[in-house]
Amino acid sequence: MSLARHLRAHMLTLHGRRIAILERRHGQELATLVSRLGGVPITAPAINEVACHDDFNTFFDGLAERRFSIAIFLSGAGLAGLLAEAERRGRLTEAVGALRQLTIVARGAKPIAALKRYGLKAQTTTARPHTTAELMDALSSVDLRDRGVVLVHYGERNFTIADDLRRRGARLKQICPYEWMLPDDLGPITGVIRALVAHRLDAVLFTNQVQCRHLFQVAADMNQAGGLAFSLNQQVVVGAVGPVCARALKKVGVIPDVVPRAPDMVSLVKAVAAYFESHTVPEPCSPASTLVR
């Protein structure tokens, strides 16, 4: 069933509500989901992905020189980015062949799907909700002592996992193909912050914990952090895609209204629509309201 039919089948609607979207990589897909449920997406990517070319080299050379016996992928985007770069360099066949010789560990459905596209399969996977805790639990039965392990992060490094792998005796090499930075153009984010503080938005969707940190970082530079926190707690509906995102919001004093059982974008949009239909909330913000950059 297509996403559109899946959403329509449940008869949920956002009734013209204005929904802020901070996602970058899948921002258009998320905006389409909001639109199909009758909402008005306001896109303001809170992250810019910057390639780390030295880490690409370390990964490809490590595979070629057989330095690793275990590869751990924390995201599908990290794996996809590495193999796309391998193809660009003419090393895709070599990289995929080398990965076939390793024990592959995947955290969640997205790296599993990315592996499948290249004919690869994970030998160790995680249970929902696919957080650090589930990954460490999945690895508890794997002998790591004195084994070469490549840990592929994405966006930022997970020091909890890295420290645990070292503690268990792994010869660890960390790879971060892309790092998450603030966008060069902060106009969309500042516009969303002003709109949130002025209650010109009905909801905001967080699909990554870094989006939360960046939003509050920019708000602090605008002297609007307090107003932003008040608005998120009192005036708009806050949706967090999963428990990691929810914890990041709680660290800055924001309690999310919606955390779907399944940590994916379709479930998030459906859950926000269901929240509006089952709770007494103000009427949708006026479509005539505009974001001031």
C-alpha positions in Angstrom: 0.0 0.0 0.0 1.3 3.5 -0.9 1.9 6.1 1.8 -1.0 8.1 0.4 -3.5 5.2 0.6 -2.1 4.2 4.0 -2.8 7.6 5.4 -6.2 8.0 3.8 -7.3 4.6 5.0 -7.2 5.8 8.6 -9.3 8.9 7.8 -7.0 11.2 9.8 -6.7 14.9 8.9 -4.7 17.9 10.0 -7.5 20.3 9.0 -5.2 23.0 7.5 -2.9 23.2 10.5 0.6 24.7 10.0 3.3 22.1 10.8 6.9 23.0 11.1 9.4 20.5 9.7 13.0 20.6 10.7 14.1 17.5 8.8 16.6 18.0 6.0 17.4 14.7 4.2 13.8 13.5 4.0 12.2 16.9 4.4 10.3 16.8 1.2 8.9 13.4 1.9 7.8 14.5 5.4 6.2 17.7 3.9 4.3 15.5 1.4 2.9 13.3 4.2 1.7 16.5 6.1 0.1 17.8 2.9 -1.7 14.6 2.1 -3.3 14.7 5.5 -4.5 18.3 4.9 -1.8 20.1 6.8 0.4 23.0 5.7 4.1 22.1 5.9 6.5 24.8 6.9 10.0 23.6 6.1 13.1 24.9 7.9 16.0 22.4 7.8 17.9 22.6 11.1 20.9 20.6 10.0 23.5 20.9 7.2 25.4 17.7 6.4 29.2 18.2 5.8 31.2 15.4 4.3 34.3 14.1 6.2 36.6 13.0 3.4 39.4 11.7 5.7 36.9 9.3 7.2 35.9 8.0 3.7 39.6 7.2 3.0 40.0 5.5 6.4 37.0 3.3 5.8 37.9 2.2 2.2 41.6 1.7 3.1 40.6 -0.3 6.2 38.4 -2.6 4.2 41.1 -3.1 1.5 43.7 -3.9 4.1 41.4 -6.3 6.1 41.8 -4.3 9.3 38.2 -5.0 10.4 36.3 -8.2 11.2 33.1 -6.5 12.4 31.3 -3.5 10.9 28.6 -1.7 12.9 26.2 0.7 11.1 24.2 3.1 13.2 22.2 4.5 10.3 21.2 3.7 6.7 22.3 7.1 5.6 25.9 6.5 6.8 26.2 3.2 4.9 24.5 4.6 1.8 26.8 7.6 1.9 29.9 5.4 2.1 28.9 3.1 -0.7 27.8 6.0 -2.9 31.2 7.5 -2.5 32.8 4.1 -3.2 30.9 4.0 -6.5 32.0 7.5 -7.3 35.6 6.5 -6.8 35.3 3.2 -8.7 35.7 1.1 -5.6 32.1 -0.1 -5.0 32.7 -3.8 -6.0 35.8 -3.9 -3.8 33.9 -2.3 -0.9 30.9 -4.6 -1.1 33.1 -7.7 -1.5 35.1 -6.7 1.6 31.9 -6.1 3.6 30.7 -9.6 2.7 33.6 -11.0 4.6 32.7 -9.2 7.8 30.2 -9.7 10.6 27.8 -6.9 10.0 25.7 -5.3 12.8 22.8 -3.0 11.9 20.9 -0.7 14.3 17.3 -0.5 13.0 15.5 -1.0 9.8 17.2 1.7 7.7 20.7 0.2 7.7 19.1 -3.2 7.0 17.3 -1.8 4.0 20.5 0.0 2.8 22.5 -3.3 3.1 19.8 -5.1 1.1 20.1 -2.7 -1.8 23.7 -3.9 -2.2 23.0 -7.6 -1.6 24.3 -7.5 1.9 22.8 -8.8 5.1 23.3 -8.0 8.8 24.2 -10.9 11.1 23.2 -9.0 14.2 20.3 -6.6 14.5 18.5 -4.6 17.2 15.0 -4.7 18.7 12.7 -1.7 18.8 13.1 1.1 19.4 16.6 0.7 18.1 18.4 3.0 20.5 21.9 2.7 22.0 20.6 0.4 24.7 19.2 -2.1 22.2 22.4 -2.1 20.2 24.5 -2.7 23.3 22.2 -5.5 24.2 22.4 -7.1 20.8 26.2 -6.9 20.9 26.4 -8.5 24.4 26.8 -12.0 23.0 29.4 -11.0 20.4 33.1 -11.6 21.2 34.9 -8.3 20.6 38.2 -8.9 22.3 41.1 -8.0 20.1 38.9 -7.9 17.0 39.0 -5.0 14.5 35.7 -3.2 14.7 34.6 -0.3 12.5 31.8 1.8 14.0 30.1 3.9 11.4 28.4 6.9 12.9 26.3 9.5 11.1 26.1 13.2 11.9 27.7 12.9 15.3 29.6 10.4 17.3 28.0 8.1 19.8 30.5 8.0 22.6 28.5 5.7 24.8 28.7 2.9 22.2 32.4 3.6 21.4 33.4 3.5 25.1 31.6 0.2 25.6 33.3 -1.4 22.6 36.7 -0.3 23.8 35.9 -1.5 27.3 35.1 -4.9 25.9 38.5 -5.1 24.2 37.7 -4.1 20.6 40.3 -2.6 18.3 38.0 0.3 17.4 38.1 2.6 14.4 35.3 5.2 14.3 34.0 6.5 11.0 31.7 9.5 10.6 31.1 10.1 6.9 29.1 13.2 7.5 28.9 15.7 10.4 25.8 17.7 11.3 26.3 21.4 11.4 24.0 24.4 11.5 22.8 25.4 8.0 24.6 28.3 6.3 21.3 30.1 5.8 19.6 30.5 9.2 16.7 32.4 7.8 14.2 29.5 7.7 15.1 28.5 11.3 14.8 32.0 12.7 11.5 32.4 10.9 10.1 29.3 12.5 11.4 30.3 16.0 9.6 33.7 15.6 6.5 32.0 14.4 6.5 29.5 17.3 7.0 32.2 19.9 4.1 34.2 18.3 1.9 31.1 18.1 1.6 31.2 14.3 2.3 27.5 14.0 0.2 24.6 15.3 2.8 21.9 15.6 6.5 21.1 15.1 8.0 17.8 14.2 11.4 16.6 15.5 13.0 13.7 13.7 16.5 14.0 15.1 17.9 15.0 18.4 20.3 17.5 16.8 17.4 19.4 15.4 16.3 20.2 19.0 19.8 21.3 20.0 20.3 23.5 16.9 16.8 25.1 17.3 17.5 26.1 20.9 21.1 27.2 20.0 19.7 29.6 17.4 16.9 30.7 19.7 19.5 31.5 22.4 21.4 33.7 19.9 18.1 35.5 19.2 17.4 35.8 23.0 14.3 33.7 22.4 15.1 30.5 24.2 12.7 31.1 27.0 9.9 32.1 24.7 10.6 29.1 22.5 10.4 26.7 25.5 7.2 28.3 26.7 5.6 28.0 23.3 6.6 24.4 22.8 5.2 23.4 26.2 2.1 25.5 26.2 1.0 26.7 22.7 1.9 24.1 20.0 1.9 20.4 19.6 5.4 18.9 19.7 6.0 15.6 18.0 9.2 13.5 18.5 9.9 10.6 16.2 11.2 8.3 18.9 12.6 8.1 22.5 16.0 9.5 21.7 14.5 12.6 20.2 12.1 12.8 23.2 14.9 12.7 25.7 16.8 15.5 23.9 13.6 17.6 24.1 13.2 16.8 27.8 16.9 17.9 28.4 15.9 21.4 27.3 12.8 21.4 29.4 10.2 20.5 26.7 7.8 17.6 27.1 6.7 16.2 23.7 3.0 15.7 23.2 3.4 12.9 20.7 5.9 10.0 20.5 4.7 7.3 18.1 5.1 3.6 19.0 7.0 3.0 15.7 9.9 5.5 15.2 9.3 6.5 11.6 7.9 9.5 9.8 4.6 8.0 8.7 3.8 7.0 12.3 4.8 10.5 13.5 2.5 12.4 11.2 -0.4 10.0 11.8 0.1 10.3 15.6 0.1 14.1 15.4 -3.1 14.1 13.4 -4.6 11.6 15.8 -3.6 13.9 18.7 -5.3 16.9 17.2 -8.5 14.8 16.6 -8.6 13.4 20.2 -7.6 16.5 22.2 -9.2 19.9 22.7 -6.7 22.2 21.0 -7.1 25.7 19.6 -8.3 26.2 16.0 -5.7 26.1 13.3 -3.5 29.1 13.0 -4.5 31.4 10.2 -3.1 30.5 6.8 -2.7 34.2 6.2 0.0 34.3 8.9 3.5 34.5 7.3 6.9 33.7 8.6 9.1 36.8 8.8 12.7 36.1 8.0 
